[in-house]
């Protein structure tokens, strides 16, 4: 599975703690994030995370483009609901909705999503990609 891991500034520490808690599950998958977040997760949680060399706003666009072509399987983006300005994941989340890509925007839904992945509930994403000729 290709899992995107991102967080708003106030939720970065929570994302790190989430990754530490679920390290055994996460390390089985291909992890993707923005460069600075990937670097932080590598150092703090000792996970192999591929970093996109872009800022958050263009990172959302690049990830949305990948989502349009099933280049990602799920998104964990811990948002700070109190922030109305700044990074806008709207397009990424819209593309996820259009392409039936599950996403979590808070810690509770992130925990449900990662345990569902571990239980095999999202295996259909891998079968779908294999049928399309994209070996995951």
C-alpha positions in Angstrom: 0.0 0.0 0.0 1.1 3.5 -0.7 0.2 5.6 2.3 0.5 9.4 2.5 1.3 10.8 5.9 0.9 14.6 6.5 -0.2 17.0 9.2 -0.8 20.6 9.8 1.9 22.3 12.0 0.0 22.0 15.2 -0.6 18.3 14.5 2.9 17.3 13.5 3.8 15.9 17.0 0.6 13.9 17.0 1.6 12.4 13.6 5.0 11.5 14.9 3.4 9.8 18.0 0.9 8.0 15.7 3.8 6.7 13.5 5.7 5.5 16.6 2.7 3.8 18.0 1.9 2.1 14.6 5.4 1.6 13.4 5.1 -2.1 13.0 2.1 -1.7 10.8 3.4 1.3 8.8 6.8 -0.2 8.0 5.1 -2.9 5.9 4.0 -0.2 3.4 5.4 2.4 1.1 5.1 5.7 2.9 5.0 9.2 1.2 5.1 12.7 2.6 6.4 16.2 2.0 10.2 16.4 2.4 10.4 18.0 5.8 7.7 15.7 7.3 9.4 12.7 5.8 12.7 13.8 7.3 11.1 14.2 10.7 9.3 10.8 10.5 12.6 9.1 9.5 14.4 10.7 12.5 11.7 10.4 15.1 9.9 7.2 14.2 12.7 5.5 12.3 10.4 4.9 9.3 11.4 4.8 5.6 9.3 7.7 4.2 9.7 9.0 0.6 9.8 12.8 0.7 8.4 15.0 -2.1 10.7 18.0 -2.6 7.9 20.5 -2.6 6.1 22.8 -0.2 2.7 21.8 1.4 0.5 23.6 -1.1 2.2 22.2 -4.2 2.6 18.9 -2.4 -1.2 18.6 -2.1 -1.4 19.2 -5.9 1.2 16.6 -6.6 -0.5 14.1 -4.4 -3.8 14.9 -6.0 -2.3 14.2 -9.4 -1.0 10.8 -8.1 -4.4 10.0 -6.6 -6.1 10.7 -10.0 -4.1 7.8 -11.4 -4.3 5.5 -8.4 -0.7 6.3 -7.4 -1.7 6.4 -3.7 -3.9 4.0 -1.7 -4.8 6.1 1.3 -4.1 9.4 3.0 -3.6 10.2 6.6 -3.6 14.0 6.9 -4.0 15.2 10.5 -5.7 18.6 10.1 -6.1 21.4 12.6 -9.7 22.3 12.3 -9.2 25.6 13.9 -7.0 26.8 11.1 -9.0 28.3 8.2 -6.0 29.7 6.2 -2.8 28.2 5.0 -2.5 24.8 3.5 -5.5 23.6 1.6 -5.9 19.9 1.1 -9.3 20.3 -0.5 -8.4 19.3 -4.0 -6.5 16.2 -2.7 -9.4 15.1 -0.6 -11.8 15.7 -3.5 -9.8 13.5 -5.8 -9.7 10.9 -3.1 -13.5 11.0 -2.9 -13.8 10.8 -6.7 -11.4 7.8 -6.9 -12.6 5.9 -3.8 -9.3 6.4 -1.9 -9.9 6.4 1.8 -8.5 9.2 4.0 -8.3 10.2 7.6 -8.2 13.7 8.9 -8.1 13.2 12.6 -6.4 10.8 15.0 -9.4 8.6 15.6 -10.1 8.0 11.9 -6.4 7.5 11.3 -6.3 4.7 13.9 -9.4 3.1 12.3 -7.8 3.4 8.8 -4.4 1.9 9.8 -6.0 -1.0 11.7 -8.4 -1.7 8.7 -5.3 -1.8 6.4 -3.6 -4.3 8.7 -6.8 -6.4 8.8 -6.8 -6.6 5.0 -9.9 -4.4 4.5 -8.1 -2.4 1.8 -6.6 -5.3 -0.1 -8.9 -4.5 -2.9 -6.7 -1.5 -3.7 -3.8 -3.8 -4.4 -5.8 -6.2 -6.5 -7.2 -3.2 -8.5 -3.7 -1.9 -9.2 -2.4 -5.4 -10.1 -5.3 -5.9 -12.5 -4.4 -2.6 -14.1 -0.8 -3.8 -14.6 0.7 -1.7 -11.8 2.5 -4.0 -9.4 2.4 -2.5 -6.0 
